[in-house]
Amino acid sequence: MALDSTDLNICQHAFDAILLKLNIARNTEDAEKIAAMVIELYRQGVHDENQLVKLVGVK
């Protein structure tokens, strides 16, 4: 499933919020793992930005 600009925008906002919440820099391996998790959850049907943050941002 290809993501359109709206989908990517939601994922980007969730990703940014998670990095901020967990104090993780963008150019790290942890950030790459978080990005992959956000995209995977989105593809599985989690389309709410806040829900993505809650599911991925738990440490």
CHARMM internal coordinates of N, CA and C (Angstrom, degrees):
IC EDIT
DIST 1 N 1 CA 1.4513
DIST 1 CA 1 C 1.5274
ANGL 1 N 1 CA 1 C 108.91
DIST 1 C 2 N 1.2956
ANGL 1 CA 1 C 2 N 116.03
DIHE 1 N 1 CA 1 C 2 N 120.69
DIST 2 N 2 CA 1.4614
ANGL 1 C 2 N 2 CA 121.08
DIHE 1 CA 1 C 2 N 2 CA 177.53
DIST 2 CA 2 C 1.5252
ANGL 2 N 2 CA 2 C 109.73
DIHE 1 C 2 N 2 CA 2 C -79.60
DIST 2 C 3 N 1.3116
ANGL 2 CA 2 C 3 N 115.94
DIHE 2 N 2 CA 2 C 3 N 141.44
DIST 3 N 3 CA 1.4574
ANGL 2 C 3 N 3 CA 120.58
DIHE 2 CA 2 C 3 N 3 CA 179.18
DIST 3 CA 3 C 1.5250
ANGL 3 N 3 CA 3 C 109.10
DIHE 2 C 3 N 3 CA 3 C -96.47
DIST 3 C 4 N 1.3357
ANGL 3 CA 3 C 4 N 116.10
DIHE 3 N 3 CA 3 C 4 N 135.02
DIST 4 N 4 CA 1.4587
ANGL 3 C 4 N 4 CA 119.20
DIHE 3 CA 3 C 4 N 4 CA 177.73
DIST 4 CA 4 C 1.5268
ANGL 4 N 4 CA 4 C 109.68
DIHE 3 C 4 N 4 CA 4 C -91.07
DIST 4 C 5 N 1.3139
ANGL 4 CA 4 C 5 N 116.77
DIHE 4 N 4 CA 4 C 5 N -176.87
DIST 5 N 5 CA 1.4614
ANGL 4 C 5 N 5 CA 120.35
DIHE 4 CA 4 C 5 N 5 CA -175.08
DIST 5 CA 5 C 1.5283
ANGL 5 N 5 CA 5 C 112.47
DIHE 4 C 5 N 5 CA 5 C -63.53
DIST 5 C 6 N 1.3183
ANGL 5 CA 5 C 6 N 117.73
DIHE 5 N 5 CA 5 C 6 N -33.73
DIST 6 N 6 CA 1.4652
ANGL 5 C 6 N 6 CA 121.00
DIHE 5 CA 5 C 6 N 6 CA 177.06
DIST 6 CA 6 C 1.5193
ANGL 6 N 6 CA 6 C 110.20
DIHE 5 C 6 N 6 CA 6 C -65.84
DIST 6 C 7 N 1.3281
ANGL 6 CA 6 C 7 N 116.42
DIHE 6 N 6 CA 6 C 7 N -45.16
DIST 7 N 7 CA 1.4610
ANGL 6 C 7 N 7 CA 121.29
DIHE 6 CA 6 C 7 N 7 CA 178.46
DIST 7 CA 7 C 1.5282
ANGL 7 N 7 CA 7 C 110.40
DIHE 6 C 7 N 7 CA 7 C -59.84
DIST 7 C 8 N 1.3288
ANGL 7 CA 7 C 8 N 115.51
DIHE 7 N 7 CA 7 C 8 N -48.26
DIST 8 N 8 CA 1.4595
ANGL 7 C 8 N 8 CA 120.21
DIHE 7 CA 7 C 8 N 8 CA -178.42
DIST 8 CA 8 C 1.5223
ANGL 8 N 8 CA 8 C 111.86
DIHE 7 C 8 N 8 CA 8 C -63.65
DIST 8 C 9 N 1.3165
ANGL 8 CA 8 C 9 N 116.87
DIHE 8 N 8 CA 8 C 9 N -34.52
DIST 9 N 9 CA 1.4586
ANGL 8 C 9 N 9 CA 121.28
DIHE 8 CA 8 C 9 N 9 CA 178.48
DIST 9 CA 9 C 1.5267
ANGL 9 N 9 CA 9 C 110.73
DIHE 8 C 9 N 9 CA 9 C -63.95
DIST 9 C 10 N 1.3253
ANGL 9 CA 9 C 10 N 116.77
DIHE 9 N 9 CA 9 C 10 N -44.39
DIST 10 N 10 CA 1.4654
ANGL 9 C 10 N 10 CA 121.53
DIHE 9 CA 9 C 10 N 10 CA 177.92
DIST 10 CA 10 C 1.5314
ANGL 10 N 10 CA 10 C 109.79
DIHE 9 C 10 N 10 CA 10 C -61.75
DIST 10 C 11 N 1.3206
ANGL 10 CA 10 C 11 N 116.42
DIHE 10 N 10 CA 10 C 11 N -46.92
DIST 11 N 11 CA 1.4665
ANGL 10 C 11 N 11 CA 120.80
DIHE 10 CA 10 C 11 N 11 CA 179.75
DIST 11 CA 11 C 1.5252
ANGL 11 N 11 CA 11 C 111.10
DIHE 10 C 11 N 11 CA 11 C -62.41
DIST 11 C 12 N 1.3231
ANGL 11 CA 11 C 12 N 117.16
DIHE 11 N 11 CA 11 C 12 N -40.92
DIST 12 N 12 CA 1.4669
ANGL 11 C 12 N 12 CA 121.09
DIHE 11 CA 11 C 12 N 12 CA -179.82
DIST 12 CA 12 C 1.5177
ANGL 12 N 12 CA 12 C 111.32
DIHE 11 C 12 N 12 CA 12 C -63.46
DIST 12 C 13 N 1.3415
ANGL 12 CA 12 C 13 N 116.99
DIHE 12 N 12 CA 12 C 13 N -44.52
DIST 13 N 13 CA 1.4656
ANGL 12 C 13 N 13 CA 120.33
DIHE 12 CA 12 C 13 N 13 CA 179.55
DIST 13 CA 13 C 1.5246
ANGL 13 N 13 CA 13 C 110.91
DIHE 12 C 13 N 13 CA 13 C -63.30
DIST 13 C 14 N 1.3265
ANGL 13 CA 13 C 14 N 116.60
DIHE 13 N 13 CA 13 C 14 N -42.28
DIST 14 N 14 CA 1.4657
ANGL 13 C 14 N 14 CA 120.34
DIHE 13 CA 13 C 14 N 14 CA 178.25
DIST 14 CA 14 C 1.5239
ANGL 14 N 14 CA 14 C 110.04
DIHE 13 C 14 N 14 CA 14 C -63.74
DIST 14 C 15 N 1.3281
ANGL 14 CA 14 C 15 N 116.98
DIHE 14 N 14 CA 14 C 15 N -45.68
DIST 15 N 15 CA 1.4629
ANGL 14 C 15 N 15 CA 122.42
DIHE 14 CA 14 C 15 N 15 CA 179.13
DIST 15 CA 15 C 1.5263
ANGL 15 N 15 CA 15 C 110.73
DIHE 14 C 15 N 15 CA 15 C -57.46
DIST 15 C 16 N 1.3269
ANGL 15 CA 15 C 16 N 117.02
DIHE 15 N 15 CA 15 C 16 N -48.70
DIST 16 N 16 CA 1.4636
ANGL 15 C 16 N 16 CA 121.44
DIHE 15 CA 15 C 16 N 16 CA -179.89
DIST 16 CA 16 C 1.5253
ANGL 16 N 16 CA 16 C 111.15
DIHE 15 C 16 N 16 CA 16 C -60.86
DIST 16 C 17 N 1.3300
ANGL 16 CA 16 C 17 N 117.06
DIHE 16 N 16 CA 16 C 17 N -42.09
DIST 17 N 17 CA 1.4663
ANGL 16 C 17 N 17 CA 121.08
DIHE 16 CA 16 C 17 N 17 CA -179.70
DIST 17 CA 17 C 1.5289
ANGL 17 N 17 CA 17 C 111.25
DIHE 16 C 17 N 17 CA 17 C -65.31
DIST 17 C 18 N 1.3187
ANGL 17 CA 17 C 18 N 116.75
DIHE 17 N 17 CA 17 C 18 N -39.46
DIST 18 N 18 CA 1.4626
ANGL 17 C 18 N 18 CA 120.78
DIHE 17 CA 17 C 18 N 18 CA 179.78
DIST 18 CA 18 C 1.5274
ANGL 18 N 18 CA 18 C 110.37
DIHE 17 C 18 N 18 CA 18 C -66.21
DIST 18 C 19 N 1.3330
ANGL 18 CA 18 C 19 N 116.79
DIHE 18 N 18 CA 18 C 19 N -45.22
DIST 19 N 19 CA 1.4566
ANGL 18 C 19 N 19 CA 119.84
DIHE 18 CA 18 C 19 N 19 CA 178.84
DIST 19 CA 19 C 1.5229
ANGL 19 N 19 CA 19 C 111.19
DIHE 18 C 19 N 19 CA 19 C -60.19
DIST 19 C 20 N 1.3209
ANGL 19 CA 19 C 20 N 116.49
DIHE 19 N 19 CA 19 C 20 N -41.20
DIST 20 N 20 CA 1.4532
ANGL 19 C 20 N 20 CA 120.70
DIHE 19 CA 19 C 20 N 20 CA 178.60
DIST 20 CA 20 C 1.5275
ANGL 20 N 20 CA 20 C 110.34
DIHE 19 C 20 N 20 CA 20 C -65.02
DIST 20 C 21 N 1.3184
ANGL 20 CA 20 C 21 N 116.13
DIHE 20 N 20 CA 20 C 21 N -46.38
DIST 21 N 21 CA 1.4703
ANGL 20 C 21 N 21 CA 121.77
DIHE 20 CA 20 C 21 N 21 CA -178.52
DIST 21 CA 21 C 1.5302
ANGL 21 N 21 CA 21 C 111.50
DIHE 20 C 21 N 21 CA 21 C -60.33
DIST 21 C 22 N 1.3268
ANGL 21 CA 21 C 22 N 116.49
DIHE 21 N 21 CA 21 C 22 N -40.46
DIST 22 N 22 CA 1.4646
ANGL 21 C 22 N 22 CA 121.03
DIHE 21 CA 21 C 22 N 22 CA -176.17
DIST 22 CA 22 C 1.5262
ANGL 22 N 22 CA 22 C 113.21
DIHE 21 C 22 N 22 CA 22 C -96.36
DIST 22 C 23 N 1.3502
ANGL 22 CA 22 C 23 N 116.30
DIHE 22 N 22 CA 22 C 23 N 0.90
DIST 23 N 23 CA 1.4636
ANGL 22 C 23 N 23 CA 122.19
DIHE 22 CA 22 C 23 N 23 CA 179.99
DIST 23 CA 23 C 1.5320
ANGL 23 N 23 CA 23 C 110.96
DIHE 22 C 23 N 23 CA 23 C 54.63
DIST 23 C 24 N 1.3249
ANGL 23 CA 23 C 24 N 115.45
DIHE 23 N 23 CA 23 C 24 N 54.71
DIST 24 N 24 CA 1.4587
ANGL 23 C 24 N 24 CA 122.69
DIHE 23 CA 23 C 24 N 24 CA 179.99
DIST 24 CA 24 C 1.5259
ANGL 24 N 24 CA 24 C 108.63
DIHE 23 C 24 N 24 CA 24 C -115.28
DIST 24 C 25 N 1.3177
ANGL 24 CA 24 C 25 N 116.08
DIHE 24 N 24 CA 24 C 25 N 133.45
DIST 25 N 25 CA 1.4671
ANGL 24 C 25 N 25 CA 121.37
DIHE 24 CA 24 C 25 N 25 CA 178.21
DIST 25 CA 25 C 1.5236
ANGL 25 N 25 CA 25 C 109.88
DIHE 24 C 25 N 25 CA 25 C -74.51
DIST 25 C 26 N 1.3417
ANGL 25 CA 25 C 26 N 116.06
DIHE 25 N 25 CA 25 C 26 N 149.36
DIST 26 N 26 CA 1.4745
ANGL 25 C 26 N 26 CA 122.03
DIHE 25 CA 25 C 26 N 26 CA -177.92
DIST 26 CA 26 C 1.5232
ANGL 26 N 26 CA 26 C 113.50
DIHE 25 C 26 N 26 CA 26 C -62.41
DIST 26 C 27 N 1.3025
ANGL 26 CA 26 C 27 N 118.09
DIHE 26 N 26 CA 26 C 27 N -36.51
DIST 27 N 27 CA 1.4611
ANGL 26 C 27 N 27 CA 121.46
DIHE 26 CA 26 C 27 N 27 CA -171.78
DIST 27 CA 27 C 1.5272
ANGL 27 N 27 CA 27 C 112.57
DIHE 26 C 27 N 27 CA 27 C -93.84
DIST 27 C 28 N 1.3286
ANGL 27 CA 27 C 28 N 116.62
DIHE 27 N 27 CA 27 C 28 N 40.34
DIST 28 N 28 CA 1.4589
ANGL 27 C 28 N 28 CA 121.16
DIHE 27 CA 27 C 28 N 28 CA -179.60
DIST 28 CA 28 C 1.5196
ANGL 28 N 28 CA 28 C 110.58
DIHE 27 C 28 N 28 CA 28 C -119.33
DIST 28 C 29 N 1.3086
ANGL 28 CA 28 C 29 N 114.88
DIHE 28 N 28 CA 28 C 29 N 164.10
DIST 29 N 29 CA 1.4657
ANGL 28 C 29 N 29 CA 120.51
DIHE 28 CA 28 C 29 N 29 CA 176.66
DIST 29 CA 29 C 1.5292
ANGL 29 N 29 CA 29 C 110.67
DIHE 28 C 29 N 29 CA 29 C -63.87
DIST 29 C 30 N 1.3324
ANGL 29 CA 29 C 30 N 116.64
DIHE 29 N 29 CA 29 C 30 N -37.66
DIST 30 N 30 CA 1.4682
ANGL 29 C 30 N 30 CA 119.95
DIHE 29 CA 29 C 30 N 30 CA 177.95
DIST 30 CA 30 C 1.5217
ANGL 30 N 30 CA 30 C 111.14
DIHE 29 C 30 N 30 CA 30 C -60.69
DIST 30 C 31 N 1.3285
ANGL 30 CA 30 C 31 N 117.12
DIHE 30 N 30 CA 30 C 31 N -39.59
DIST 31 N 31 CA 1.4633
ANGL 30 C 31 N 31 CA 121.04
DIHE 30 CA 30 C 31 N 31 CA 179.11
DIST 31 CA 31 C 1.5260
ANGL 31 N 31 CA 31 C 110.39
DIHE 30 C 31 N 31 CA 31 C -65.04
DIST 31 C 32 N 1.3160
ANGL 31 CA 31 C 32 N 116.94
DIHE 31 N 31 CA 31 C 32 N -38.93
DIST 32 N 32 CA 1.4705
ANGL 31 C 32 N 32 CA 120.23
DIHE 31 CA 31 C 32 N 32 CA 177.52
DIST 32 CA 32 C 1.5220
ANGL 32 N 32 CA 32 C 110.89
DIHE 31 C 32 N 32 CA 32 C -63.11
DIST 32 C 33 N 1.3185
ANGL 32 CA 32 C 33 N 117.16
DIHE 32 N 32 CA 32 C 33 N -41.08
DIST 33 N 33 CA 1.4645
ANGL 32 C 33 N 33 CA 121.20
DIHE 32 CA 32 C 33 N 33 CA 178.74
DIST 33 CA 33 C 1.5281
ANGL 33 N 33 CA 33 C 110.59
DIHE 32 C 33 N 33 CA 33 C -64.56
DIST 33 C 34 N 1.3184
ANGL 33 CA 33 C 34 N 116.18
DIHE 33 N 33 CA 33 C 34 N -40.99
DIST 34 N 34 CA 1.4645
ANGL 33 C 34 N 34 CA 120.96
DIHE 33 CA 33 C 34 N 34 CA 178.88
DIST 34 CA 34 C 1.5221
ANGL 34 N 34 CA 34 C 110.20
DIHE 33 C 34 N 34 CA 34 C -63.73
DIST 34 C 35 N 1.3229
ANGL 34 CA 34 C 35 N 117.02
DIHE 34 N 34 CA 34 C 35 N -43.83
DIST 35 N 35 CA 1.4671
ANGL 34 C 35 N 35 CA 120.55
DIHE 34 CA 34 C 35 N 35 CA 178.76
DIST 35 CA 35 C 1.5229
ANGL 35 N 35 CA 35 C 110.59
DIHE 34 C 35 N 35 CA 35 C -59.15
DIST 35 C 36 N 1.3200
ANGL 35 CA 35 C 36 N 116.56
DIHE 35 N 35 CA 35 C 36 N -43.84
DIST 36 N 36 CA 1.4648
ANGL 35 C 36 N 36 CA 120.62
DIHE 35 CA 35 C 36 N 36 CA 179.47
DIST 36 CA 36 C 1.5257
ANGL 36 N 36 CA 36 C 111.03
DIHE 35 C 36 N 36 CA 36 C -63.19
DIST 36 C 37 N 1.3245
ANGL 36 CA 36 C 37 N 116.96
DIHE 36 N 36 CA 36 C 37 N -40.31
DIST 37 N 37 CA 1.4689
ANGL 36 C 37 N 37 CA 120.31
DIHE 36 CA 36 C 37 N 37 CA 179.11
DIST 37 CA 37 C 1.5244
ANGL 37 N 37 CA 37 C 111.15
DIHE 36 C 37 N 37 CA 37 C -65.32
DIST 37 C 38 N 1.3317
ANGL 37 CA 37 C 38 N 116.57
DIHE 37 N 37 CA 37 C 38 N -42.40
DIST 38 N 38 CA 1.4667
ANGL 37 C 38 N 38 CA 120.59
DIHE 37 CA 37 C 38 N 38 CA 179.80
DIST 38 CA 38 C 1.5283
ANGL 38 N 38 CA 38 C 109.93
DIHE 37 C 38 N 38 CA 38 C -60.71
DIST 38 C 39 N 1.3196
ANGL 38 CA 38 C 39 N 116.83
DIHE 38 N 38 CA 38 C 39 N -48.17
DIST 39 N 39 CA 1.4672
ANGL 38 C 39 N 39 CA 120.83
DIHE 38 CA 38 C 39 N 39 CA -179.28
DIST 39 CA 39 C 1.5248
ANGL 39 N 39 CA 39 C 110.70
DIHE 38 C 39 N 39 CA 39 C -62.78
DIST 39 C 40 N 1.3178
ANGL 39 CA 39 C 40 N 117.21
DIHE 39 N 39 CA 39 C 40 N -43.86
DIST 40 N 40 CA 1.4671
ANGL 39 C 40 N 40 CA 120.51
DIHE 39 CA 39 C 40 N 40 CA -179.27
DIST 40 CA 40 C 1.5268
ANGL 40 N 40 CA 40 C 111.40
DIHE 39 C 40 N 40 CA 40 C -62.42
DIST 40 C 41 N 1.3214
ANGL 40 CA 40 C 41 N 117.24
DIHE 40 N 40 CA 40 C 41 N -46.23
DIST 41 N 41 CA 1.4678
ANGL 40 C 41 N 41 CA 120.22
DIHE 40 CA 40 C 41 N 41 CA 177.82
DIST 41 CA 41 C 1.5292
ANGL 41 N 41 CA 41 C 111.16
DIHE 40 C 41 N 41 CA 41 C -62.38
DIST 41 C 42 N 1.3262
ANGL 41 CA 41 C 42 N 116.36
DIHE 41 N 41 CA 41 C 42 N -39.56
DIST 42 N 42 CA 1.4597
ANGL 41 C 42 N 42 CA 119.78
DIHE 41 CA 41 C 42 N 42 CA 178.70
DIST 42 CA 42 C 1.5214
ANGL 42 N 42 CA 42 C 110.22
DIHE 41 C 42 N 42 CA 42 C -61.82
DIST 42 C 43 N 1.3097
ANGL 42 CA 42 C 43 N 116.27
DIHE 42 N 42 CA 42 C 43 N -44.38
DIST 43 N 43 CA 1.4692
ANGL 42 C 43 N 43 CA 120.57
DIHE 42 CA 42 C 43 N 43 CA 179.32
DIST 43 CA 43 C 1.5282
ANGL 43 N 43 CA 43 C 111.90
DIHE 42 C 43 N 43 CA 43 C -65.83
DIST 43 C 44 N 1.3307
ANGL 43 CA 43 C 44 N 116.61
DIHE 43 N 43 CA 43 C 44 N -25.93
DIST 44 N 44 CA 1.4608
ANGL 43 C 44 N 44 CA 120.68
DIHE 43 CA 43 C 44 N 44 CA 178.31
DIST 44 CA 44 C 1.5316
ANGL 44 N 44 CA 44 C 111.88
DIHE 43 C 44 N 44 CA 44 C -83.07
DIST 44 C 45 N 1.3333
ANGL 44 CA 44 C 45 N 117.01
DIHE 44 N 44 CA 44 C 45 N -4.54
DIST 45 N 45 CA 1.4615
ANGL 44 C 45 N 45 CA 119.48
DIHE 44 CA 44 C 45 N 45 CA 174.00
DIST 45 CA 45 C 1.5134
ANGL 45 N 45 CA 45 C 116.14
DIHE 44 C 45 N 45 CA 45 C 116.03
DIST 45 C 46 N 1.3262
ANGL 45 CA 45 C 46 N 118.21
DIHE 45 N 45 CA 45 C 46 N 0.91
DIST 46 N 46 CA 1.4628
ANGL 45 C 46 N 46 CA 120.46
DIHE 45 CA 45 C 46 N 46 CA 177.08
DIST 46 CA 46 C 1.5224
ANGL 46 N 46 CA 46 C 107.17
DIHE 45 C 46 N 46 CA 46 C -86.16
DIST 46 C 47 N 1.3409
ANGL 46 CA 46 C 47 N 116.60
DIHE 46 N 46 CA 46 C 47 N 98.76
DIST 47 N 47 CA 1.4573
ANGL 46 C 47 N 47 CA 121.59
DIHE 46 CA 46 C 47 N 47 CA -174.15
DIST 47 CA 47 C 1.5189
ANGL 47 N 47 CA 47 C 113.53
DIHE 46 C 47 N 47 CA 47 C -107.46
DIST 47 C 48 N 1.3181
ANGL 47 CA 47 C 48 N 117.22
DIHE 47 N 47 CA 47 C 48 N 5.13
DIST 48 N 48 CA 1.4561
ANGL 47 C 48 N 48 CA 121.43
DIHE 47 CA 47 C 48 N 48 CA 178.50
DIST 48 CA 48 C 1.5274
ANGL 48 N 48 CA 48 C 109.38
DIHE 47 C 48 N 48 CA 48 C -95.07
DIST 48 C 49 N 1.3189
ANGL 48 CA 48 C 49 N 116.15
DIHE 48 N 48 CA 48 C 49 N 123.21
DIST 49 N 49 CA 1.4629
ANGL 48 C 49 N 49 CA 121.23
DIHE 48 CA 48 C 49 N 49 CA -177.14
DIST 49 CA 49 C 1.5259
ANGL 49 N 49 CA 49 C 112.30
DIHE 48 C 49 N 49 CA 49 C -56.36
DIST 49 C 50 N 1.3234
ANGL 49 CA 49 C 50 N 116.92
DIHE 49 N 49 CA 49 C 50 N -45.15
DIST 50 N 50 CA 1.4655
ANGL 49 C 50 N 50 CA 120.52
DIHE 49 CA 49 C 50 N 50 CA -179.28
DIST 50 CA 50 C 1.5243
ANGL 50 N 50 CA 50 C 111.83
DIHE 49 C 50 N 50 CA 50 C -64.32
DIST 50 C 51 N 1.3035
ANGL 50 CA 50 C 51 N 116.82
DIHE 50 N 50 CA 50 C 51 N -37.87
DIST 51 N 51 CA 1.4590
ANGL 50 C 51 N 51 CA 121.32
DIHE 50 CA 50 C 51 N 51 CA 178.49
DIST 51 CA 51 C 1.5319
ANGL 51 N 51 CA 51 C 110.33
DIHE 50 C 51 N 51 CA 51 C -66.62
DIST 51 C 52 N 1.3123
ANGL 51 CA 51 C 52 N 116.91
DIHE 51 N 51 CA 51 C 52 N -40.15
DIST 52 N 52 CA 1.4675
ANGL 51 C 52 N 52 CA 120.64
DIHE 51 CA 51 C 52 N 52 CA 176.84
DIST 52 CA 52 C 1.5340
ANGL 52 N 52 CA 52 C 110.18
DIHE 51 C 52 N 52 CA 52 C -60.71
DIST 52 C 53 N 1.3214
ANGL 52 CA 52 C 53 N 116.19
DIHE 52 N 52 CA 52 C 53 N -43.77
DIST 53 N 53 CA 1.4681
ANGL 52 C 53 N 53 CA 120.77
DIHE 52 CA 52 C 53 N 53 CA 179.06
DIST 53 CA 53 C 1.5242
ANGL 53 N 53 CA 53 C 110.01
DIHE 52 C 53 N 53 CA 53 C -61.49
DIST 53 C 54 N 1.3174
ANGL 53 CA 53 C 54 N 116.56
DIHE 53 N 53 CA 53 C 54 N -44.61
DIST 54 N 54 CA 1.4656
ANGL 53 C 54 N 54 CA 120.02
DIHE 53 CA 53 C 54 N 54 CA -179.54
DIST 54 CA 54 C 1.5257
ANGL 54 N 54 CA 54 C 112.06
DIHE 53 C 54 N 54 CA 54 C -64.10
DIST 54 C 55 N 1.3149
ANGL 54 CA 54 C 55 N 116.71
DIHE 54 N 54 CA 54 C 55 N -43.07
DIST 55 N 55 CA 1.4636
ANGL 54 C 55 N 55 CA 120.03
DIHE 54 CA 54 C 55 N 55 CA -176.70
DIST 55 CA 55 C 1.5224
ANGL 55 N 55 CA 55 C 112.75
DIHE 54 C 55 N 55 CA 55 C -71.45
DIST 55 C 56 N 1.3100
ANGL 55 CA 55 C 56 N 117.39
DIHE 55 N 55 CA 55 C 56 N -39.79
DIST 56 N 56 CA 1.4666
ANGL 55 C 56 N 56 CA 120.59
DIHE 55 CA 55 C 56 N 56 CA -176.17
DIST 56 CA 56 C 1.5321
ANGL 56 N 56 CA 56 C 111.30
DIHE 55 C 56 N 56 CA 56 C -92.14
DIST 56 C 57 N 1.2980
ANGL 56 CA 56 C 57 N 117.06
DIHE 56 N 56 CA 56 C 57 N -30.47
DIST 57 N 57 CA 1.4660
ANGL 56 C 57 N 57 CA 120.84
DIHE 56 CA 56 C 57 N 57 CA -173.40
DIST 57 CA 57 C 1.5040
ANGL 57 N 57 CA 57 C 115.77
DIHE 56 C 57 N 57 CA 57 C -80.87
DIST 57 C 58 N 1.3112
ANGL 57 CA 57 C 58 N 117.98
DIHE 57 N 57 CA 57 C 58 N 8.81
DIST 58 N 58 CA 1.4569
ANGL 57 C 58 N 58 CA 121.50
DIHE 57 CA 57 C 58 N 58 CA 178.17
DIST 58 CA 58 C 1.5106
ANGL 58 N 58 CA 58 C 108.15
DIHE 57 C 58 N 58 CA 58 C -82.02
DIST 58 C 59 N 1.2900
ANGL 58 CA 58 C 59 N 116.68
DIHE 58 N 58 CA 58 C 59 N 129.70
DIST 59 N 59 CA 1.4573
ANGL 58 C 59 N 59 CA 120.17
DIHE 58 CA 58 C 59 N 59 CA -179.07
DIST 59 CA 59 C 1.5068
ANGL 59 N 59 CA 59 C 110.39
DIHE 58 C 59 N 59 CA 59 C -119.45
END
COOR INIT
IC SEED 1 N 1 CA 1 C
IC BUILD
